[in-house]
Structure formats: structure tokens, C-alpha cells
Amino acid sequence: MLKDLSKLESVVQEVITAEELKKLDRAKGYCGFEPSGPLHIGTGLYWTNIFNLAVEAGIEMKILLADWHASVNDKFGGDMEKIRRNAEYMKEGFVSLGLDPKVEFIYASDLVANSDYWALLLKVAKSLTISRIKRALPIMGRSEEDADKDSSKLIYPMMQATDIFYMDLDVAFGGMDQRHVHMLARDIHKKVGKKGFVAIHSPLISSLKGGNRMDPLNKMSKSKVDSAIFIHDQPEDISRKIRSAFCPEKTTEGNPILQIYRNIIFNFYNDGIKIGERMEYRSYKEMEHDFVEGKIHPSDLKDALSAELVKILEPSKKYFESNPKRRALMEEFR
């Protein structure tokens, strides 16, 4: 039986379904990441901690470094050599942030090298309509119209569903922007002769410039430098980005500063957060209440967050700088 799942369930947005998860005697889980640039805190800090909790609960975790998917999605201009170097960088990034060594890394290249993978993908394709595939394109930051210009984009959602079935997984992790493809795969698992799986989704952290966290096009992004805090940002860059971030007084909706506090700081790094004149907060709800009441000024909220992130990211910085190969990867992709 899996161990206590309450902590894991408390720090994700949804589990589809919690009842199915609790029934698993043992479980194989995964999450896939496109190698596509520097790691930001919404990926690096949040997911490292989620995977560690999953391992603690008894889930055998894999991180899929989705190099083929990144090529389909035109990352680095489709340059597979650079994509794979970025995959190595991502792997080192997760390790630098304290990833449990029990988590296994696997490349999409390893999966697609087997003809059985493509035979399974063909079954997936035969189980779906083009319109259903198009509805899943937001998982790759694309619109349905993008597939009209480049039909290769249709392969991506089918590959992601095939990944889950081919690795015989019990649990698939992803952000809320991955929900479409997880639901698609859950709907067709019997048609392709594979078992069902549990889908666990995380909240999305908005761009620092503000926005609706449910809109995947408005989330913290690698491609928009000032929309995200990257794990290699210097303290002065972290401070500058946070200082200019969207955080109107007494406002919670679409507030990325509050989202970082709620989803990262208070979930995983809360040993008492000092903000302004208040000595410390140990609960996000308490802090949010005081912010909405006007007892915390946005500038105090931002200053405290900058200090916390600089402290949290310091071990990662030292990890990369202590090794010439890792340092070269950091310099290439920072």
C-alpha cells in the first residue's frame, strides 16, 4: 500500500481521482518536461518538492526529459543536439534543488527507439479524432490553428498519451495545462488495451506581469525573461523582477507574488516567514488575510519573498558553480 498521501494531496490542485490513488498497492509515476531553456521556480522548486513527496508516499517516480516532444514543438529551432544538452542541464537543475536520488530520469529518445512505441502510438491515433487532438494542443503552448500550419503538432498530444501507456504508469503528474491530454488518455485507455491511471495536477503560477493562473498562455514562462524567476538569477535580478511584479494592494486575483508564497514558500519552505513589522507568519491564509486587510504593504511582501528565494536557491547556485561541466551548462542556458 502507498503511505500517507495527505501531504501530497494538500499541495496539488486536483487528483483525478483521489479514490483511485488510495486503492493503488504500489504505483509508478512520471512527469514529462520539454528541454526548452532555463529552469524557473514554478518548475524547479515546485516540482522537485512534489516528486520528493511522491517518493515518500511510495510512488516510483520517473522524470521524462521529452527531447522528441521539444523538437516537434520547435524548441531551439528543432536542434536535437542542443535540446539534449538542455535536457542534461534540466537533470542537473533538479538534482541541485534537492531531488530525491530515487527519482529516475529517462529520455523520450529511449522510448521512441523501440518500434513497439510507434505501434502503440498508431493505436492511440486510431482511437482519436483530429478535433479531439486539437483540443489538447494547449499542453504545448499552441493553439488549434497551429496544427493547420504544421501537421506535426498533432503528433505531440498523441506522443504524450503514448508515453503514459508505454511506460505502464499508474500516476501521471502535470500542471493544469496538461489536463486536456490526461483526460484524453484516460478516456481511451481501454480502446488501446491499457490500464487506467491517476492524473495529478498542479496549480499554475502566473507570469510576474500578472494574469489568470488558469490561462496557460499567461503562466510563468521561460521564453519571457521578466515573467519568471529562474533558479540561476542573481540576487539583484530576483529583487528587480519581484519589485516590478504585478501585486496590487489588497488584491489576490491573478497575483503572482501571492501564488509563489502559497504554492512554493508556505507549502515547502515555511519555517516562519517574517514580513514587514510582523515577526513571522506560519500559515498562508493568515498572511493573505492580513494582506487583503491592508496590514501588509506589497513592497514588504515583495522584499520578504526576494530574501526567501535568494536563500532557497543558494545551494543550487553552489552546486553548478562547483563543477566546470555543470557551470558550462548553466552559462549556456541561464
C-alpha positions as CSV (number, residue, x, y, z in Angstrom):
1,M,0.0,0.0,0.0
2,L,1.1,3.6,-0.6
3,K,2.0,5.5,2.5
4,D,0.2,8.6,3.8
5,L,-0.9,10.7,0.8
6,S,-2.4,13.6,2.7
7,K,0.7,15.9,2.4
8,L,0.9,15.3,-1.4
9,E,-2.8,15.8,-1.9
10,S,-2.7,19.1,0.1
11,V,-0.1,20.8,-2.2
12,V,-1.6,19.9,-5.6
13,Q,-4.7,21.4,-7.3
14,E,-6.5,18.2,-8.1
15,V,-6.2,14.4,-8.1
16,I,-8.3,12.5,-10.6
17,T,-9.3,10.6,-8.7
18,A,-8.3,10.5,-5.1
19,E,-10.2,7.3,-4.6
20,E,-8.3,5.6,-7.4
21,L,-5.0,6.8,-5.9
22,K,-5.8,5.4,-2.5
23,K,-6.6,2.0,-4.0
24,L,-3.1,1.5,-5.5
25,D,-1.0,-1.1,-3.8
26,R,2.2,0.2,-5.5
27,A,2.5,2.9,-8.2
28,K,4.7,4.0,-11.0
29,G,4.5,7.7,-11.7
30,Y,6.0,10.2,-14.0
31,C,6.1,13.8,-15.2
32,G,7.4,15.0,-18.5
33,F,9.4,18.2,-19.2
34,E,10.4,19.7,-22.5
35,P,14.0,20.7,-22.6
36,S,13.5,24.3,-23.7
37,G,15.5,26.7,-21.7
38,P,16.4,27.7,-18.1
39,L,14.5,26.3,-15.1
40,H,12.2,28.7,-13.4
41,I,11.0,28.3,-9.8
42,G,7.5,27.2,-10.9
43,T,9.1,24.1,-12.4
44,G,12.3,23.6,-10.4
45,L,11.2,24.4,-6.9
46,Y,7.6,23.3,-7.0
47,W,8.1,20.0,-8.8
48,T,11.3,18.9,-7.0
49,N,9.3,19.0,-3.8
50,I,6.3,17.3,-5.3
51,F,8.4,14.4,-6.6
52,N,10.1,14.1,-3.2
53,L,6.7,13.8,-1.6
54,A,5.6,11.2,-4.2
55,V,8.7,9.1,-3.4
56,E,8.0,9.4,0.3
57,A,4.4,8.1,-0.4
58,G,5.9,5.1,-2.1
59,I,5.4,6.1,-5.8
60,E,8.3,5.1,-8.1
61,M,8.9,8.3,-9.9
62,K,10.4,9.0,-13.4
63,I,11.1,12.3,-15.0
64,L,10.8,12.1,-18.7
65,L,13.1,14.5,-20.5
66,A,11.0,15.0,-23.5
67,D,13.6,15.7,-26.2
68,W,11.5,14.5,-29.1
69,H,8.5,16.5,-27.9
70,A,10.7,19.6,-27.7
71,S,11.8,19.1,-31.3
72,V,8.2,18.7,-32.5
73,N,7.4,21.9,-30.6
74,D,10.3,23.8,-32.4
75,K,12.3,24.4,-29.2
76,F,15.8,25.6,-30.0
77,G,14.7,25.5,-33.7
78,G,14.4,21.8,-33.5
79,D,18.1,21.4,-32.9
80,M,18.2,18.0,-31.2
81,E,21.8,18.3,-30.1
82,K,21.1,21.5,-28.2
83,I,17.8,20.1,-26.9
84,R,19.7,17.1,-25.4
85,R,22.3,19.4,-23.8
86,N,19.4,21.4,-22.3
87,A,18.0,18.1,-21.0
88,E,21.2,17.4,-19.2
89,Y,21.1,20.9,-17.7
90,M,17.5,20.3,-16.5
91,K,18.5,17.0,-14.9
92,E,21.4,18.7,-13.1
93,G,19.0,21.5,-12.1
94,F,16.5,19.2,-10.4
95,V,19.4,17.5,-8.6
96,S,20.8,20.8,-7.5
97,L,17.4,21.7,-5.9
98,G,17.4,18.6,-3.7
99,L,15.6,16.0,-5.8
100,D,15.4,12.6,-4.2
101,P,18.0,10.3,-5.8
102,K,15.4,7.6,-6.2
103,V,13.8,9.6,-9.0
104,E,14.9,8.1,-12.3
105,F,15.5,10.2,-15.4
106,I,14.6,8.9,-18.8
107,Y,14.8,10.4,-22.3
108,A,12.0,10.3,-24.8
109,S,14.7,9.2,-27.3
110,D,14.9,5.9,-25.3
111,L,11.2,5.3,-25.7
112,V,10.9,6.1,-29.4
113,A,13.8,3.9,-30.3
114,N,11.5,0.9,-29.9
115,S,9.1,0.0,-32.7
116,D,6.6,-1.0,-30.1
117,Y,6.3,2.6,-29.1
118,W,5.2,3.6,-32.6
119,A,2.8,0.7,-32.9
120,L,1.1,1.9,-29.7
121,L,1.0,5.5,-30.9
122,L,-0.8,4.2,-34.0
123,K,-3.4,2.6,-31.8
124,V,-3.7,5.9,-29.9
125,A,-4.2,7.8,-33.2
126,K,-6.9,5.4,-34.4
127,S,-8.8,6.0,-31.1
128,L,-9.0,9.8,-31.6
129,T,-10.5,12.3,-33.9
130,I,-8.5,15.3,-35.1
131,S,-10.8,17.7,-33.3
132,R,-10.1,15.9,-30.0
133,I,-6.4,16.1,-30.6
134,K,-6.5,19.8,-31.4
135,R,-8.3,20.5,-28.2
136,A,-5.3,19.1,-26.4
137,L,-2.7,21.4,-28.1
138,P,-2.6,24.0,-25.3
139,I,-0.4,21.4,-23.4
140,M,2.4,22.5,-25.7
141,G,1.6,26.2,-25.6
142,R,-0.1,26.0,-29.1
143,S,-3.5,26.9,-30.5
144,E,-5.6,24.7,-32.6
145,E,-4.8,26.9,-35.6
146,D,-1.1,26.0,-35.3
147,A,-1.8,22.4,-36.4
148,D,-3.4,23.8,-39.6
149,K,0.0,25.3,-40.5
150,D,2.2,22.4,-39.3
151,S,0.5,19.0,-39.0
152,S,3.4,17.6,-37.0
153,K,1.9,19.4,-34.0
154,L,-0.8,16.8,-33.9
155,I,1.7,14.2,-33.0
156,Y,2.6,15.8,-29.7
157,P,-0.6,15.0,-27.7
158,M,-0.6,11.5,-29.1
159,M,3.0,11.0,-28.0
160,Q,2.2,12.2,-24.5
161,A,-0.7,9.8,-24.2
162,T,1.6,7.0,-25.7
163,D,4.3,7.8,-23.1
164,I,1.9,7.1,-20.3
165,F,0.7,3.8,-21.7
166,Y,4.1,2.7,-23.0
167,M,5.7,3.1,-19.5
168,D,2.7,1.3,-17.9
169,L,2.2,4.1,-15.5
170,D,-0.2,4.4,-12.6
171,V,0.1,8.1,-12.0
172,A,0.7,11.0,-14.4
173,F,1.8,14.4,-12.9
174,G,1.5,17.7,-14.7
175,G,0.3,21.3,-14.5
176,M,-3.3,22.2,-15.0
177,D,-2.3,23.0,-18.6
178,Q,-1.8,19.2,-19.1
179,R,-5.3,18.3,-18.0
180,H,-6.6,18.0,-21.6
181,V,-4.2,15.3,-22.7
182,H,-4.5,13.4,-19.4
183,M,-8.3,13.3,-19.8
184,L,-7.9,12.3,-23.4
185,A,-5.6,9.4,-22.4
186,R,-7.9,8.3,-19.5
187,D,-10.8,8.2,-22.0
188,I,-9.1,5.9,-24.5
189,H,-7.1,3.6,-22.3
190,K,-9.5,0.7,-22.8
191,K,-9.5,1.2,-26.6
192,V,-5.8,0.8,-26.8
193,G,-5.8,-2.1,-24.3
194,K,-4.0,-0.4,-21.5
195,K,-4.8,0.2,-17.8
196,G,-6.2,3.5,-16.5
197,F,-4.1,5.9,-14.4
198,V,-4.5,8.6,-11.9
199,A,-3.8,12.2,-13.0
200,I,-2.4,14.7,-10.5
201,H,-2.4,18.3,-11.5
202,S,-0.6,21.3,-10.0
203,P,-1.7,24.9,-10.0
204,L,-0.1,27.3,-12.5
205,I,1.9,30.3,-11.3
206,S,1.1,33.4,-13.3
207,S,3.6,35.5,-15.1
208,L,5.2,38.0,-12.8
209,K,3.5,40.6,-15.0
210,G,0.1,39.2,-13.8
211,G,-2.7,37.2,-15.3
212,N,-5.1,34.4,-14.8
213,R,-3.4,31.3,-13.4
214,M,-5.8,29.0,-15.3
215,D,-4.6,30.5,-18.6
216,P,-1.6,28.5,-19.8
217,L,-0.5,31.3,-22.1
218,N,-0.2,33.7,-19.1
219,K,1.8,31.4,-16.9
220,M,5.4,31.9,-15.7
221,S,7.4,31.3,-18.9
222,K,11.0,30.5,-19.9
223,S,10.6,32.5,-23.1
224,K,9.6,35.7,-21.4
225,V,12.6,36.6,-19.2
226,D,10.9,39.1,-16.9
227,S,7.8,36.9,-16.4
228,A,9.7,34.3,-14.3
229,I,12.3,33.9,-11.6
230,F,15.0,31.4,-12.9
231,I,17.0,29.3,-10.5
232,H,20.2,30.9,-11.6
233,D,19.1,34.5,-11.3
234,Q,21.4,36.7,-9.2
235,P,20.0,38.2,-6.0
236,E,19.8,41.6,-7.7
237,D,17.9,40.1,-10.6
238,I,15.5,38.3,-8.3
239,S,14.9,41.6,-6.4
240,R,14.4,43.6,-9.5
241,K,11.9,41.1,-11.1
242,I,9.9,40.8,-7.9
243,R,10.0,44.5,-7.2
244,S,8.4,45.2,-10.6
245,A,5.9,42.2,-10.4
246,F,2.1,42.6,-10.5
247,C,0.9,42.9,-6.9
248,P,-1.8,45.5,-6.4
249,E,-2.7,46.3,-2.8
250,K,-5.3,44.1,-1.1
251,T,-5.8,42.0,-4.4
252,T,-5.4,38.3,-4.6
253,E,-6.8,37.5,-8.1
254,G,-4.0,36.8,-10.6
255,N,-1.4,37.9,-8.1
256,P,1.9,36.0,-8.9
257,I,3.6,37.1,-5.6
258,L,0.8,35.5,-3.5
259,Q,0.8,32.5,-5.8
260,I,4.6,31.9,-5.1
261,Y,4.0,32.3,-1.4
262,R,1.1,29.9,-1.4
263,N,2.3,27.2,-3.8
264,I,6.1,27.2,-3.0
265,I,7.1,29.1,0.1
266,F,4.4,28.1,2.5
267,N,4.0,24.6,1.1
268,F,7.7,23.6,1.3
269,Y,9.9,26.2,2.9
270,N,7.9,27.5,5.8
271,D,9.8,27.8,9.0
272,G,8.4,31.2,9.8
273,I,8.2,34.0,7.2
274,K,8.9,37.5,8.5
275,I,7.1,40.2,6.6
276,G,7.3,43.9,7.5
277,E,6.7,44.6,11.1
278,R,5.1,41.1,11.8
279,M,7.7,38.8,13.3
280,E,6.5,35.8,11.3
281,Y,3.7,34.0,9.5
282,R,3.4,30.2,9.6
283,S,0.2,30.0,7.5
284,Y,-0.6,31.3,4.1
285,K,-4.2,32.0,5.0
286,E,-3.1,34.2,7.9
287,M,-0.7,36.1,5.7
288,E,-3.3,36.5,2.9
289,H,-5.9,37.8,5.3
290,D,-3.5,40.5,6.6
291,F,-2.6,41.5,3.0
292,V,-6.3,41.8,2.0
293,E,-6.9,43.8,5.1
294,G,-4.1,46.2,4.1
295,K,-1.9,45.2,7.1
296,I,0.8,44.2,4.7
297,H,2.1,46.5,2.0
298,P,3.0,45.0,-1.4
299,S,6.6,46.3,-1.1
300,D,7.1,44.4,2.3
301,L,5.6,41.3,0.7
302,K,8.0,41.5,-2.2
303,D,11.1,42.3,-0.1
304,A,10.4,39.2,2.1
305,L,9.9,37.0,-0.9
306,S,13.1,38.1,-2.6
307,A,15.0,37.3,0.6
308,E,13.4,33.9,0.9
309,L,14.1,32.9,-2.7
310,V,17.7,34.0,-2.6
311,K,18.2,31.8,0.5
312,I,16.4,28.8,-1.1
313,L,18.3,29.0,-4.4
314,E,21.8,29.4,-2.9
315,P,22.6,25.7,-2.7
316,S,21.7,25.2,-6.4
317,K,24.0,28.1,-7.3
318,K,26.9,26.5,-5.4
319,Y,26.1,23.1,-7.0
320,F,26.5,24.4,-10.5
321,E,29.5,26.6,-9.8
322,S,31.4,23.8,-8.1
323,N,31.8,21.8,-11.3
324,P,33.2,23.0,-14.6
325,K,30.8,20.9,-16.7
326,R,27.8,21.9,-14.8
327,R,28.9,25.5,-14.8
328,A,29.2,25.4,-18.6
329,L,25.6,24.1,-18.8
330,M,24.4,26.8,-16.5
331,E,26.1,29.5,-18.5
332,E,24.8,28.2,-21.8
333,F,21.1,28.1,-20.7
334,R,20.8,30.7,-17.9
